[in-house]
Amino acid sequence: MGQRRRCGGITVIAMPGTAGAATIGFVAGKKVGSAVKRNLAKRRLREAATHSRLKSDTVYVLIADRGVLDAPFDRLVGWINRCVEELPLAGEKR
């Protein structure tokens, strides 16, 4: 249904959404670590997403890996931007 790309310590899934701003969901599984570490990973992704070039009218799911905990903030933003640029959405030609 959606398109998936892995960049660095994150995986981004994107699919067309309703008109308006991008909708984003954040996931950090138990492989990331304890609940404290999972919450930290999601907070870091949430902040990095605000500094990223996400496309409007799109639904995104950002999935954290352990690398999100230690990566510099600029690298997180770069991972998100690179994944978003590489993802073709429905109706777009690659």
Backbone as JSON, one array per atom type, in Angstrom:
{
  "sequence": "MGQRRRCGGITVIAMPGTAGAATIGFVAGKKVGSAVKRNLAKRRLREAATHSRLKSDTVYVLIADRGVLDAPFDRLVGWINRCVEELPLAGEKR",
  "N": [[0.82, -1.18, 0.0], [1.75, 1.39, 0.98], [4.85, 3.14, 0.32], [8.14, 2.16, 1.18], [11.2, 3.12, 2.71], [14.53, 2.77, 3.85], [16.81, 4.6, 5.69], [19.8, 5.19, 7.1], [19.36, 5.11, 10.54], [16.61, 4.93, 10.51], [13.34, 4.01, 9.31], [11.16, 4.92, 6.78], [7.81, 5.09, 5.96], [5.55, 5.89, 3.47], [2.49, 7.18, 2.2], [-0.16, 8.29, 0.02], [-2.24, 10.85, 1.34], [-4.95, 12.68, 2.88], [-6.07, 15.94, 1.79], [-4.06, 18.69, 2.74], [-1.82, 19.38, 5.49], [1.08, 17.29, 6.13], [0.63, 14.1, 7.64], [1.89, 12.46, 10.44], [3.24, 9.58, 11.96], [4.89, 8.03, 14.71], [7.13, 5.44, 15.56], [8.69, 3.27, 17.81], [10.11, 0.35, 18.43], [10.51, -2.48, 20.72], [13.09, -3.33, 20.33], [14.63, -1.08, 20.31], [15.04, -0.41, 22.95], [14.55, 0.11, 26.49], [11.44, 1.45, 27.88], [11.92, 4.12, 28.44], [14.05, 4.72, 26.68], [12.77, 4.21, 24.24], [10.79, 6.19, 24.25], [12.46, 8.45, 24.23], [13.65, 8.13, 21.7], [11.4, 8.47, 20.03], [10.7, 11.12, 20.69], [12.97, 12.46, 19.73], [12.78, 11.87, 16.97], [10.33, 13.12, 16.44], [10.96, 15.85, 16.82], [12.98, 16.14, 14.87], [11.47, 15.71, 12.59], [10.02, 18.06, 12.44], [11.86, 19.77, 11.4], [12.29, 18.86, 8.88], [11.84, 18.25, 5.31], [9.01, 17.48, 4.63], [6.43, 16.22, 2.51], [3.33, 17.74, 1.73], [-0.1, 16.58, 2.01], [0.36, 13.87, 2.5], [0.79, 10.78, 4.22], [2.9, 9.77, 6.75], [4.95, 7.3, 8.31], [7.31, 7.04, 10.7], [9.85, 4.99, 11.64], [11.82, 4.11, 14.29], [15.2, 3.04, 14.85], [17.83, 1.58, 16.84], [19.93, 3.32, 16.33], [18.95, 5.9, 16.31], [19.04, 6.92, 18.84], [21.7, 7.68, 19.41], [22.6, 9.19, 17.27], [23.72, 12.28, 15.81], [21.73, 15.27, 15.81], [21.48, 16.67, 13.34], [22.08, 14.64, 11.57], [19.86, 12.95, 11.9], [17.8, 14.56, 10.81], [18.78, 14.69, 8.2], [18.6, 11.97, 7.45], [15.81, 11.62, 7.41], [15.06, 13.52, 5.42], [16.43, 12.45, 3.19], [15.2, 9.95, 2.87], [12.54, 10.78, 2.32], [12.89, 12.16, -0.08], [13.6, 10.05, -1.76], [11.35, 8.49, -1.91], [8.82, 7.46, -4.03], [5.55, 8.55, -4.54], [2.1, 7.48, -4.89], [0.95, 7.9, -8.14], [3.1, 9.44, -8.88], [5.88, 9.45, -11.05], [8.88, 7.61, -11.27]],
  "CA": [[0.0, 0.0, 0.0], [2.65, 2.53, 1.03], [6.22, 2.93, -0.1], [9.02, 2.08, 2.34], [12.63, 3.34, 2.49], [15.37, 2.77, 5.05], [17.94, 5.52, 5.59], [20.47, 5.27, 8.39], [18.71, 4.45, 11.65], [15.15, 5.04, 10.47], [12.59, 3.54, 8.15], [10.04, 5.82, 6.51], [6.75, 4.56, 5.11], [4.73, 7.02, 3.01], [1.37, 6.89, 1.3], [-0.98, 9.48, -0.17], [-3.21, 11.11, 2.4], [-5.97, 13.67, 2.57], [-5.54, 17.28, 1.5], [-3.61, 19.44, 3.91], [-0.46, 19.13, 5.96], [1.48, 15.9, 6.28], [0.27, 13.4, 8.87], [3.07, 11.69, 10.79], [3.19, 8.68, 13.11], [6.23, 7.68, 15.17], [7.16, 4.11, 16.14], [9.96, 2.76, 18.33], [9.83, -0.98, 18.98], [11.27, -2.91, 21.89], [14.5, -3.5, 19.97], [15.31, 0.18, 20.6], [15.45, -0.47, 24.35], [13.51, 0.25, 27.52], [10.4, 2.44, 27.57], [12.56, 5.44, 28.49], [14.8, 4.89, 25.44], [11.81, 4.29, 23.13], [10.2, 7.54, 24.29], [13.49, 9.38, 23.78], [13.78, 7.98, 20.25], [10.23, 9.1, 19.4], [10.82, 12.58, 20.86], [14.01, 12.93, 18.8], [12.2, 11.81, 15.63], [9.28, 14.14, 16.34], [11.61, 17.14, 16.64], [13.66, 16.12, 13.57], [10.45, 15.82, 11.55], [9.61, 19.46, 12.3], [12.91, 20.45, 10.64], [12.46, 18.13, 7.62], [11.06, 18.68, 4.15], [7.95, 16.51, 4.38], [5.47, 16.64, 1.5], [1.94, 17.84, 2.21], [-1.04, 15.59, 1.46], [1.01, 12.57, 2.62], [0.82, 10.16, 5.54], [4.22, 9.19, 7.0], [5.23, 6.57, 9.54], [8.75, 7.03, 10.93], [10.16, 3.88, 12.54], [13.15, 4.3, 14.86], [16.1, 1.95, 15.16], [18.71, 1.99, 17.95], [20.82, 4.4, 15.9], [18.32, 7.2, 16.55], [19.4, 7.39, 20.18], [23.06, 8.24, 19.46], [22.92, 9.98, 16.08], [23.58, 13.73, 15.94], [20.42, 15.76, 15.35], [21.56, 16.98, 11.91], [22.04, 13.38, 10.83], [18.46, 12.5, 11.9], [17.08, 15.37, 9.82], [19.28, 14.24, 6.9], [18.01, 10.66, 7.14], [14.39, 11.82, 7.04], [15.01, 14.2, 4.13], [16.88, 11.54, 2.13], [14.12, 8.96, 2.65], [11.39, 11.45, 1.7], [13.23, 12.45, -1.48], [13.7, 8.8, -2.51], [10.07, 7.8, -1.94], [7.82, 7.86, -5.01], [4.19, 8.37, -4.06], [1.16, 7.05, -5.91], [0.73, 8.92, -9.15], [4.36, 10.03, -9.29], [6.74, 8.55, -11.82], [10.27, 7.61, -10.83]],
  "C": [[0.88, 1.26, 0.0], [4.03, 2.14, 0.53], [7.12, 3.01, 1.12], [10.47, 2.32, 1.91], [13.34, 3.35, 3.83], [16.56, 3.68, 4.77], [18.57, 5.63, 6.97], [19.74, 4.47, 9.44], [17.2, 4.55, 11.65], [14.6, 4.36, 9.23], [11.4, 4.47, 8.01], [9.07, 5.11, 5.57], [5.87, 5.75, 4.75], [3.63, 6.52, 2.09], [0.56, 8.17, 1.13], [-2.01, 9.62, 0.94], [-4.25, 12.11, 1.94], [-5.31, 15.03, 2.36], [-5.15, 17.97, 2.8], [-2.18, 19.08, 4.27], [-0.19, 17.64, 6.07], [1.02, 15.36, 7.63], [1.42, 12.45, 9.18], [2.8, 10.83, 12.02], [4.61, 8.25, 13.44], [6.19, 6.35, 15.9], [8.58, 3.81, 16.62], [9.65, 1.44, 19.01], [10.74, -1.33, 20.15], [12.74, -3.15, 21.59], [15.31, -2.23, 20.25], [15.8, 0.19, 22.04], [14.26, -0.36, 25.29], [12.51, 1.32, 27.1], [10.99, 3.85, 27.55], [13.3, 5.72, 27.18], [13.86, 4.99, 24.23], [11.16, 5.66, 23.08], [11.19, 8.59, 23.83], [13.64, 9.33, 22.26], [12.61, 8.65, 19.53], [10.27, 10.61, 19.54], [11.84, 13.16, 19.9], [13.49, 12.92, 17.36], [11.15, 12.9, 15.43], [9.9, 15.52, 16.09], [12.31, 17.22, 15.29], [12.66, 16.28, 12.43], [10.0, 17.26, 11.37], [10.63, 20.26, 11.49], [13.13, 19.81, 9.26], [11.55, 18.67, 6.54], [10.03, 17.61, 3.79], [6.94, 17.08, 3.39], [4.08, 16.71, 2.1], [1.09, 16.78, 1.52], [-0.48, 14.17, 1.52], [0.93, 12.09, 4.06], [2.18, 9.47, 5.67], [4.19, 8.4, 8.3], [6.75, 6.5, 9.64], [9.05, 5.99, 12.01], [11.61, 4.01, 12.98], [13.88, 2.98, 15.02], [16.97, 2.43, 16.32], [19.59, 3.17, 17.61], [20.25, 5.79, 16.15], [18.75, 7.78, 17.89], [20.73, 8.12, 20.22], [23.4, 9.16, 18.31], [22.81, 11.48, 16.37], [22.27, 14.19, 15.3], [20.43, 16.05, 13.85], [21.49, 15.71, 11.07], [20.61, 12.83, 10.79], [17.65, 13.25, 10.85], [17.5, 14.93, 8.41], [18.7, 12.9, 6.49], [16.57, 10.82, 6.69], [14.29, 12.45, 5.67], [15.39, 13.26, 2.99], [15.81, 10.51, 1.83], [12.94, 9.58, 1.92], [11.67, 11.74, 0.23], [13.23, 11.19, -2.33], [12.37, 8.08, -2.66], [9.17, 8.31, -3.06], [6.43, 7.61, -4.42], [3.28, 7.96, -5.19], [0.9, 8.19, -6.89], [2.0, 9.62, -9.61], [5.16, 9.0, -10.05], [8.16, 8.71, -11.35], [11.18, 7.62, -12.0]]
}
